Amino acid sequence: MQYFLAKTDPETYSIDNLEKEKKTVWDGVRNPQAVRAIRDMRPGDKVFIYHSGGLSAVVGLAKVVSEGRPDPKNDKSAVAEFEFLGRLDPPATLAEIKQSGLFGEWALVRQGRLSTMAAPEKFVEWMRERYPKQKI
């Protein structure tokens, strides 16, 4: 199983939307590096849902339920289906992630505008320690 992080502007599509709908097609990604991350997704992989803008933070967790595949609306993009798994309370803020000093090489910290990326194993472990009751 792999882990990813997918950013969304909560005014466009929030964790509230995903929780209500239970499942969604993750689309609209155009950056080639982010598109590759979506194409690498496989059913059963997990995705940290991250709200950008306002309080930038990891707010929830989803499961990939379909392989990453070409976007039928844009041949330079890719899509995957996500299923809501739960919220993370309190959210893990970008400030806390940076302050940990553990993730300076990760795209979340280095490439602020990258929307979708693989999550490193040490981040997954950090999140498991932070949320011991959540099935991360």
VMD Tcl script that builds the backbone (N, CA, C; Angstrom):
set m [mol new atoms 408]
animate dup $m
set s [atomselect $m all]
$s set {name element resname resid chain x y z} {
  {N N MET 1 A 0.844 -1.178 0.000}
  {CA C MET 1 A 0.000 0.000 0.000}
  {C C MET 1 A 0.887 1.238 0.000}
  {N N GLN 2 A 0.493 2.220 -0.804}
  {CA C GLN 2 A 1.181 3.496 -0.852}
  {C C GLN 2 A 0.292 4.561 -0.204}
  {N N TYR 3 A 0.922 5.663 0.157}
  {CA C TYR 3 A 0.221 6.809 0.725}
  {C C TYR 3 A 0.493 8.028 -0.133}
  {N N PHE 4 A -0.518 8.858 -0.261}
  {CA C PHE 4 A -0.422 10.077 -1.039}
  {C C PHE 4 A -1.015 11.221 -0.234}
  {N N LEU 5 A -0.790 12.437 -0.706}
  {CA C LEU 5 A -1.439 13.619 -0.156}
  {C C LEU 5 A -2.052 14.363 -1.331}
  {N N ALA 6 A -3.318 14.749 -1.173}
  {CA C ALA 6 A -4.027 15.496 -2.216}
  {C C ALA 6 A -4.568 16.780 -1.607}
  {N N LYS 7 A -4.202 17.894 -2.227}
  {CA C LYS 7 A -4.645 19.198 -1.749}
  {C C LYS 7 A -5.929 19.616 -2.449}
  {N N THR 8 A -6.733 20.325 -1.702}
  {CA C THR 8 A -7.947 20.906 -2.258}
  {C C THR 8 A -8.220 22.234 -1.573}
  {N N ASP 9 A -8.749 23.155 -2.320}
  {CA C ASP 9 A -9.208 24.418 -1.758}
  {C C ASP 9 A -10.575 24.123 -1.146}
  {N N PRO 10 A -10.743 24.296 0.166}
  {CA C PRO 10 A -12.016 23.920 0.787}
  {C C PRO 10 A -13.223 24.677 0.260}
  {N N GLU 11 A -13.007 25.833 -0.369}
  {CA C GLU 11 A -14.133 26.556 -0.960}
  {C C GLU 11 A -14.599 25.893 -2.252}
  {N N THR 12 A -13.701 25.114 -2.885}
  {CA C THR 12 A -14.042 24.417 -4.117}
  {C C THR 12 A -14.571 23.018 -3.821}
  {N N TYR 13 A -13.815 22.266 -3.017}
  {CA C TYR 13 A -14.228 20.913 -2.634}
  {C C TYR 13 A -13.564 20.602 -1.303}
  {N N SER 14 A -14.357 20.421 -0.263}
  {CA C SER 14 A -13.819 20.263 1.091}
  {C C SER 14 A -14.000 18.834 1.599}
  {N N ILE 15 A -13.406 18.585 2.736}
  {CA C ILE 15 A -13.603 17.298 3.410}
  {C C ILE 15 A -15.079 17.107 3.743}
  {N N ASP 16 A -15.802 18.205 3.963}
  {CA C ASP 16 A -17.254 18.119 4.201}
  {C C ASP 16 A -17.953 17.513 2.986}
  {N N ASN 17 A -17.558 17.970 1.774}
  {CA C ASN 17 A -18.143 17.416 0.552}
  {C C ASN 17 A -17.859 15.926 0.432}
  {N N LEU 18 A -16.603 15.547 0.663}
  {CA C LEU 18 A -16.225 14.143 0.533}
  {C C LEU 18 A -16.960 13.290 1.565}
  {N N GLU 19 A -17.090 13.777 2.778}
  {CA C GLU 19 A -17.806 13.028 3.814}
  {C C GLU 19 A -19.274 12.847 3.429}
  {N N LYS 20 A -19.891 13.884 2.912}
  {CA C LYS 20 A -21.303 13.822 2.527}
  {C C LYS 20 A -21.514 12.884 1.337}
  {N N GLU 21 A -20.641 13.001 0.321}
  {CA C GLU 21 A -20.787 12.205 -0.900}
  {C C GLU 21 A -20.262 10.781 -0.747}
  {N N LYS 22 A -19.399 10.553 0.233}
  {CA C LYS 22 A -18.770 9.251 0.516}
  {C C LYS 22 A -17.707 8.841 -0.502}
  {N N LYS 23 A -17.860 9.265 -1.760}
  {CA C LYS 23 A -16.927 8.886 -2.817}
  {C C LYS 23 A -16.890 10.015 -3.841}
  {N N THR 24 A -15.716 10.214 -4.460}
  {CA C THR 24 A -15.602 11.249 -5.483}
  {C C THR 24 A -14.545 10.873 -6.510}
  {N N VAL 25 A -14.647 11.470 -7.670}
  {CA C VAL 25 A -13.594 11.370 -8.677}
  {C C VAL 25 A -12.686 12.573 -8.457}
  {N N TRP 26 A -11.413 12.309 -8.158}
  {CA C TRP 26 A -10.440 13.375 -7.934}
  {C C TRP 26 A -9.906 13.799 -9.285}
  {N N ASP 27 A -10.211 15.020 -9.683}
  {CA C ASP 27 A -9.830 15.492 -11.016}
  {C C ASP 27 A -9.357 16.929 -10.942}
  {N N GLY 28 A -9.076 17.510 -12.093}
  {CA C GLY 28 A -8.665 18.907 -12.148}
  {C C GLY 28 A -7.175 19.126 -11.949}
  {N N VAL 29 A -6.399 18.055 -11.869}
  {CA C VAL 29 A -4.955 18.162 -11.651}
  {C C VAL 29 A -4.256 18.322 -12.995}
  {N N ARG 30 A -3.368 19.316 -13.089}
  {CA C ARG 30 A -2.710 19.585 -14.368}
  {C C ARG 30 A -1.183 19.526 -14.305}
  {N N ASN 31 A -0.599 19.767 -13.149}
  {CA C ASN 31 A 0.857 19.740 -13.032}
  {C C ASN 31 A 1.368 18.337 -13.362}
  {N N PRO 32 A 2.339 18.199 -14.262}
  {CA C PRO 32 A 2.810 16.866 -14.668}
  {C C PRO 32 A 3.276 15.979 -13.505}
  {N N GLN 33 A 3.926 16.572 -12.523}
  {CA C GLN 33 A 4.384 15.792 -11.361}
  {C C GLN 33 A 3.180 15.280 -10.549}
  {N N ALA 34 A 2.173 16.107 -10.375}
  {CA C ALA 34 A 0.965 15.716 -9.650}
  {C C ALA 34 A 0.179 14.672 -10.438}
  {N N VAL 35 A 0.120 14.828 -11.761}
  {CA C VAL 35 A -0.567 13.854 -12.622}
  {C C VAL 35 A 0.098 12.485 -12.500}
  {N N ARG 36 A 1.428 12.449 -12.461}
  {CA C ARG 36 A 2.143 11.169 -12.282}
  {C C ARG 36 A 1.758 10.516 -10.952}
  {N N ALA 37 A 1.625 11.318 -9.908}
  {CA C ALA 37 A 1.229 10.764 -8.607}
  {C C ALA 37 A -0.146 10.110 -8.701}
  {N N ILE 38 A -1.080 10.755 -9.372}
  {CA C ILE 38 A -2.419 10.170 -9.528}
  {C C ILE 38 A -2.347 8.889 -10.349}
  {N N ARG 39 A -1.562 8.889 -11.402}
  {CA C ARG 39 A -1.425 7.675 -12.226}
  {C C ARG 39 A -0.806 6.521 -11.447}
  {N N ASP 40 A -0.033 6.831 -10.402}
  {CA C ASP 40 A 0.591 5.794 -9.569}
  {C C ASP 40 A -0.372 5.207 -8.541}
  {N N MET 41 A -1.525 5.808 -8.356}
  {CA C MET 41 A -2.473 5.349 -7.338}
  {C C MET 41 A -3.116 4.024 -7.743}
  {N N ARG 42 A -3.293 3.162 -6.729}
  {CA C ARG 42 A -3.910 1.851 -6.913}
  {C C ARG 42 A -4.996 1.656 -5.852}
  {N N PRO 43 A -6.007 0.860 -6.152}
  {CA C PRO 43 A -7.041 0.593 -5.139}
  {C C PRO 43 A -6.410 0.095 -3.839}
  {N N GLY 44 A -6.890 0.652 -2.732}
  {CA C GLY 44 A -6.376 0.292 -1.419}
  {C C GLY 44 A -5.348 1.278 -0.885}
  {N N ASP 45 A -4.731 2.064 -1.765}
  {CA C ASP 45 A -3.819 3.107 -1.297}
  {C C ASP 45 A -4.614 4.111 -0.484}
  {N N LYS 46 A -3.925 4.837 0.395}
  {CA C LYS 46 A -4.597 5.851 1.213}
  {C C LYS 46 A -4.094 7.238 0.844}
  {N N VAL 47 A -4.984 8.207 1.037}
  {CA C VAL 47 A -4.700 9.589 0.655}
  {C C VAL 47 A -5.024 10.508 1.828}
  {N N PHE 48 A -4.042 11.305 2.221}
  {CA C PHE 48 A -4.278 12.364 3.195}
  {C C PHE 48 A -4.916 13.522 2.435}
  {N N ILE 49 A -6.059 13.979 2.914}
  {CA C ILE 49 A -6.749 15.107 2.287}
  {C C ILE 49 A -6.297 16.383 3.007}
  {N N TYR 50 A -5.826 17.325 2.216}
  {CA C TYR 50 A -5.194 18.537 2.731}
  {C C TYR 50 A -5.960 19.751 2.236}
  {N N HIS 51 A -6.378 20.609 3.161}
  {CA C HIS 51 A -7.017 21.869 2.792}
  {C C HIS 51 A -5.934 22.925 2.634}
  {N N SER 52 A -5.898 23.554 1.466}
  {CA C SER 52 A -4.974 24.660 1.245}
  {C C SER 52 A -5.742 25.962 1.369}
  {N N GLY 53 A -5.041 27.019 1.658}
  {CA C GLY 53 A -5.714 28.296 1.862}
  {C C GLY 53 A -6.329 28.323 3.247}
  {N N GLY 54 A -6.379 29.481 3.850}
  {CA C GLY 54 A -6.866 29.561 5.217}
  {C C GLY 54 A -5.916 28.800 6.124}
  {N N LEU 55 A -6.454 27.921 6.940}
  {CA C LEU 55 A -5.621 27.071 7.778}
  {C C LEU 55 A -5.166 25.889 6.921}
  {N N SER 56 A -3.945 25.930 6.424}
  {CA C SER 56 A -3.422 24.845 5.595}
  {C C SER 56 A -3.130 23.649 6.498}
  {N N ALA 57 A -3.833 22.534 6.234}
  {CA C ALA 57 A -3.714 21.399 7.146}
  {C C ALA 57 A -4.228 20.115 6.509}
  {N N VAL 58 A -3.706 18.996 7.026}
  {CA C VAL 58 A -4.240 17.678 6.682}
  {C C VAL 58 A -5.490 17.500 7.532}
  {N N VAL 59 A -6.637 17.330 6.867}
  {CA C VAL 59 A -7.916 17.332 7.572}
  {C C VAL 59 A -8.635 15.989 7.562}
  {N N GLY 60 A -8.189 15.070 6.699}
  {CA C GLY 60 A -8.908 13.802 6.614}
  {C C GLY 60 A -8.123 12.752 5.861}
  {N N LEU 61 A -8.756 11.595 5.747}
  {CA C LEU 61 A -8.137 10.450 5.102}
  {C C LEU 61 A -9.151 9.801 4.159}
  {N N ALA 62 A -8.655 9.404 2.989}
  {CA C ALA 62 A -9.490 8.728 1.999}
  {C C ALA 62 A -8.756 7.484 1.515}
  {N N LYS 63 A -9.515 6.611 0.861}
  {CA C LYS 63 A -8.946 5.405 0.268}
  {C C LYS 63 A -9.138 5.488 -1.237}
  {N N VAL 64 A -8.126 5.080 -1.984}
  {CA C VAL 64 A -8.234 5.025 -3.441}
  {C C VAL 64 A -9.062 3.794 -3.785}
  {N N VAL 65 A -10.103 3.977 -4.608}
  {CA C VAL 65 A -10.968 2.848 -4.983}
  {C C VAL 65 A -10.932 2.533 -6.467}
  {N N SER 66 A -10.191 3.324 -7.254}
  {CA C SER 66 A -9.989 2.989 -8.663}
  {C C SER 66 A -8.584 3.416 -9.061}
  {N N GLU 67 A -7.993 2.690 -9.971}
  {CA C GLU 67 A -6.650 3.041 -10.423}
  {C C GLU 67 A -6.640 4.429 -11.017}
  {N N GLY 68 A -5.496 5.102 -10.845}
  {CA C GLY 68 A -5.317 6.362 -11.539}
  {C C GLY 68 A -5.369 6.088 -13.036}
  {N N ARG 69 A -6.040 6.957 -13.757}
  {CA C ARG 69 A -6.233 6.729 -15.190}
  {C C ARG 69 A -6.321 8.072 -15.896}
  {N N PRO 70 A -6.184 8.075 -17.219}
  {CA C PRO 70 A -6.304 9.342 -17.951}
  {C C PRO 70 A -7.658 10.003 -17.692}
  {N N ASP 71 A -7.639 11.305 -17.616}
  {CA C ASP 71 A -8.861 12.088 -17.443}
  {C C ASP 71 A -9.582 12.140 -18.788}
  {N N PRO 72 A -10.819 11.654 -18.868}
  {CA C PRO 72 A -11.531 11.673 -20.148}
  {C C PRO 72 A -11.792 13.085 -20.683}
  {N N LYS 73 A -11.689 14.100 -19.808}
  {CA C LYS 73 A -11.940 15.482 -20.227}
  {C C LYS 73 A -10.654 16.230 -20.608}
  {N N ASN 74 A -9.489 15.637 -20.267}
  {CA C ASN 74 A -8.225 16.341 -20.502}
  {C C ASN 74 A -7.113 15.307 -20.624}
  {N N ASP 75 A -6.575 15.136 -21.817}
  {CA C ASP 75 A -5.575 14.097 -22.034}
  {C C ASP 75 A -4.237 14.371 -21.349}
  {N N LYS 76 A -4.055 15.563 -20.783}
  {CA C LYS 76 A -2.830 15.866 -20.039}
  {C C LYS 76 A -3.019 15.694 -18.539}
  {N N SER 77 A -4.174 15.215 -18.135}
  {CA C SER 77 A -4.487 15.064 -16.721}
  {C C SER 77 A -4.800 13.606 -16.398}
  {N N ALA 78 A -5.066 13.337 -15.136}
  {CA C ALA 78 A -5.438 11.998 -14.678}
  {C C ALA 78 A -6.461 12.138 -13.557}
  {N N VAL 79 A -7.207 11.061 -13.329}
  {CA C VAL 79 A -8.212 11.031 -12.266}
  {C C VAL 79 A -8.099 9.713 -11.506}
  {N N ALA 80 A -8.626 9.719 -10.294}
  {CA C ALA 80 A -8.767 8.501 -9.498}
  {C C ALA 80 A -9.995 8.709 -8.619}
  {N N GLU 81 A -10.597 7.610 -8.193}
  {CA C GLU 81 A -11.743 7.717 -7.292}
  {C C GLU 81 A -11.278 7.528 -5.857}
  {N N PHE 82 A -11.775 8.398 -4.986}
  {CA C PHE 82 A -11.470 8.346 -3.556}
  {C C PHE 82 A -12.744 8.062 -2.783}
  {N N GLU 83 A -12.589 7.324 -1.694}
  {CA C GLU 83 A -13.683 7.054 -0.768}
  {C C GLU 83 A -13.309 7.628 0.595}
  {N N PHE 84 A -14.233 8.327 1.209}
  {CA C PHE 84 A -14.017 8.947 2.522}
  {C C PHE 84 A -13.753 7.885 3.580}
  {N N LEU 85 A -12.693 8.081 4.372}
  {CA C LEU 85 A -12.404 7.190 5.495}
  {C C LEU 85 A -12.615 7.868 6.839}
  {N N GLY 86 A -12.333 9.152 6.918}
  {CA C GLY 86 A -12.525 9.830 8.198}
  {C C GLY 86 A -11.838 11.179 8.246}
  {N N ARG 87 A -12.190 11.921 9.284}
  {CA C ARG 87 A -11.574 13.224 9.544}
  {C C ARG 87 A -10.417 13.033 10.516}
  {N N LEU 88 A -9.506 13.972 10.496}
  {CA C LEU 88 A -8.420 13.998 11.466}
  {C C LEU 88 A -8.668 15.190 12.379}
  {N N ASP 89 A -8.838 14.916 13.655}
  {CA C ASP 89 A -9.190 15.967 14.602}
  {C C ASP 89 A -8.243 15.909 15.794}
  {N N PRO 90 A -7.501 16.966 16.020}
  {CA C PRO 90 A -7.447 18.195 15.244}
  {C C PRO 90 A -6.649 17.989 13.963}
  {N N PRO 91 A -6.853 18.846 12.974}
  {CA C PRO 91 A -6.068 18.736 11.746}
  {C C PRO 91 A -4.571 18.908 12.024}
  {N N ALA 92 A -3.751 18.288 11.198}
  {CA C ALA 92 A -2.297 18.458 11.286}
  {C C ALA 92 A -1.924 19.629 10.388}
  {N N THR 93 A -1.574 20.748 10.982}
  {CA C THR 93 A -1.325 21.964 10.212}
  {C C THR 93 A 0.032 21.915 9.511}
  {N N LEU 94 A 0.117 22.686 8.446}
  {CA C LEU 94 A 1.391 22.807 7.735}
  {C C LEU 94 A 2.460 23.360 8.664}
  {N N ALA 95 A 2.095 24.288 9.523}
  {CA C ALA 95 A 3.057 24.852 10.474}
  {C C ALA 95 A 3.629 23.750 11.367}
  {N N GLU 96 A 2.778 22.859 11.867}
  {CA C GLU 96 A 3.254 21.749 12.714}
  {C C GLU 96 A 4.142 20.791 11.928}
  {N N ILE 97 A 3.751 20.526 10.697}
  {CA C ILE 97 A 4.544 19.635 9.844}
  {C C ILE 97 A 5.929 20.229 9.631}
  {N N LYS 98 A 5.994 21.526 9.334}
  {CA C LYS 98 A 7.279 22.194 9.132}
  {C C LYS 98 A 8.077 22.254 10.433}
  {N N GLN 99 A 7.405 22.570 11.543}
  {CA C GLN 99 A 8.084 22.700 12.833}
  {C C GLN 99 A 8.683 21.387 13.318}
  {N N SER 100 A 8.158 20.276 12.841}
  {CA C SER 100 A 8.709 18.982 13.261}
  {C C SER 100 A 10.156 18.822 12.800}
  {N N GLY 101 A 10.514 19.512 11.713}
  {CA C GLY 101 A 11.862 19.420 11.171}
  {C C GLY 101 A 12.160 18.106 10.471}
  {N N LEU 102 A 11.152 17.264 10.280}
  {CA C LEU 102 A 11.354 15.921 9.724}
  {C C LEU 102 A 11.124 15.838 8.225}
  {N N PHE 103 A 10.500 16.838 7.639}
  {CA C PHE 103 A 10.010 16.689 6.266}
  {C C PHE 103 A 10.513 17.760 5.308}
  {N N GLY 104 A 11.680 18.325 5.575}
  {CA C GLY 104 A 12.223 19.397 4.763}
  {C C GLY 104 A 12.439 19.031 3.309}
  {N N GLU 105 A 12.604 17.753 3.011}
  {CA C GLU 105 A 12.829 17.311 1.633}
  {C C GLU 105 A 11.537 16.938 0.908}
  {N N TRP 106 A 10.420 16.900 1.630}
  {CA C TRP 106 A 9.157 16.481 1.040}
  {C C TRP 106 A 8.556 17.604 0.201}
  {N N ALA 107 A 7.908 17.243 -0.891}
  {CA C ALA 107 A 7.297 18.213 -1.801}
  {C C ALA 107 A 6.282 19.116 -1.089}
  {N N LEU 108 A 5.601 18.625 -0.075}
  {CA C LEU 108 A 4.632 19.462 0.645}
  {C C LEU 108 A 5.316 20.695 1.207}
  {N N VAL 109 A 6.533 20.532 1.680}
  {CA C VAL 109 A 7.281 21.632 2.279}
  {C C VAL 109 A 8.059 22.411 1.212}
  {N N ARG 110 A 8.626 21.720 0.247}
  {CA C ARG 110 A 9.478 22.350 -0.770}
  {C C ARG 110 A 8.708 22.963 -1.936}
  {N N GLN 111 A 7.600 22.351 -2.328}
  {CA C GLN 111 A 6.851 22.785 -3.515}
  {C C GLN 111 A 5.416 23.119 -3.121}
  {N N GLY 112 A 5.244 24.267 -2.547}
  {CA C GLY 112 A 3.955 24.654 -1.988}
  {C C GLY 112 A 2.773 24.593 -2.938}
  {N N ARG 113 A 3.021 24.682 -4.242}
  {CA C ARG 113 A 1.906 24.711 -5.180}
  {C C ARG 113 A 1.582 23.340 -5.772}
  {N N LEU 114 A 2.368 22.330 -5.454}
  {CA C LEU 114 A 2.110 20.990 -5.978}
  {C C LEU 114 A 0.872 20.414 -5.293}
  {N N SER 115 A -0.105 19.965 -6.075}
  {CA C SER 115 A -1.410 19.598 -5.515}
  {C C SER 115 A -1.542 18.143 -5.077}
  {N N THR 116 A -0.790 17.250 -5.676}
  {CA C THR 116 A -0.918 15.832 -5.355}
  {C C THR 116 A 0.473 15.228 -5.370}
  {N N MET 117 A 0.778 14.401 -4.359}
  {CA C MET 117 A 2.124 13.861 -4.234}
  {C C MET 117 A 2.118 12.598 -3.393}
  {N N ALA 118 A 3.168 11.810 -3.522}
  {CA C ALA 118 A 3.359 10.661 -2.638}
  {C C ALA 118 A 3.695 11.190 -1.244}
  {N N ALA 119 A 3.274 10.463 -0.231}
  {CA C ALA 119 A 3.605 10.819 1.150}
  {C C ALA 119 A 4.715 9.889 1.621}
  {N N PRO 120 A 5.806 10.434 2.163}
  {CA C PRO 120 A 6.902 9.579 2.610}
  {C C PRO 120 A 6.518 8.734 3.830}
  {N N GLU 121 A 7.139 7.587 3.947}
  {CA C GLU 121 A 6.842 6.664 5.048}
  {C C GLU 121 A 7.014 7.332 6.409}
  {N N LYS 122 A 8.038 8.188 6.559}
  {CA C LYS 122 A 8.228 8.806 7.874}
  {C C LYS 122 A 7.084 9.762 8.209}
  {N N PHE 123 A 6.422 10.342 7.201}
  {CA C PHE 123 A 5.237 11.156 7.463}
  {C C PHE 123 A 4.084 10.267 7.903}
  {N N VAL 124 A 3.915 9.134 7.235}
  {CA C VAL 124 A 2.856 8.193 7.601}
  {C C VAL 124 A 3.038 7.768 9.063}
  {N N GLU 125 A 4.269 7.439 9.448}
  {CA C GLU 125 A 4.547 7.039 10.836}
  {C C GLU 125 A 4.262 8.182 11.804}
  {N N TRP 126 A 4.639 9.399 11.427}
  {CA C TRP 126 A 4.393 10.578 12.257}
  {C C TRP 126 A 2.892 10.753 12.467}
  {N N MET 127 A 2.120 10.559 11.404}
  {CA C MET 127 A 0.668 10.683 11.498}
  {C C MET 127 A 0.071 9.551 12.344}
  {N N ARG 128 A 0.591 8.353 12.231}
  {CA C ARG 128 A 0.096 7.241 13.061}
  {C C ARG 128 A 0.316 7.533 14.543}
  {N N GLU 129 A 1.468 8.102 14.876}
  {CA C GLU 129 A 1.749 8.455 16.273}
  {C C GLU 129 A 0.831 9.573 16.745}
  {N N ARG 130 A 0.557 10.498 15.869}
  {CA C ARG 130 A -0.285 11.650 16.198}
  {C C ARG 130 A -1.756 11.260 16.373}
  {N N TYR 131 A -2.209 10.272 15.583}
  {CA C TYR 131 A -3.613 9.835 15.599}
  {C C TYR 131 A -3.686 8.342 15.856}
  {N N PRO 132 A -3.367 7.891 17.076}
  {CA C PRO 132 A -3.309 6.452 17.339}
  {C C PRO 132 A -4.657 5.736 17.210}
  {N N LYS 133 A -5.769 6.439 17.312}
  {CA C LYS 133 A -7.081 5.796 17.205}
  {C C LYS 133 A -7.576 5.728 15.768}
  {N N GLN 134 A -6.930 6.470 14.861}
  {CA C GLN 134 A -7.309 6.485 13.441}
  {C C GLN 134 A -6.577 5.354 12.720}
  {N N LYS 135 A -7.239 4.695 11.824}
  {CA C LYS 135 A -6.604 3.609 11.059}
  {C C LYS 135 A -5.864 4.188 9.856}
  {N N ILE 136 A -4.658 4.671 10.125}
  {CA C ILE 136 A -3.850 5.282 9.062}
  {C C ILE 136 A -3.000 4.205 8.430}
}
mol reanalyze $m
mol bondsrecalc $m
mol representation Tube
mol addrep $m
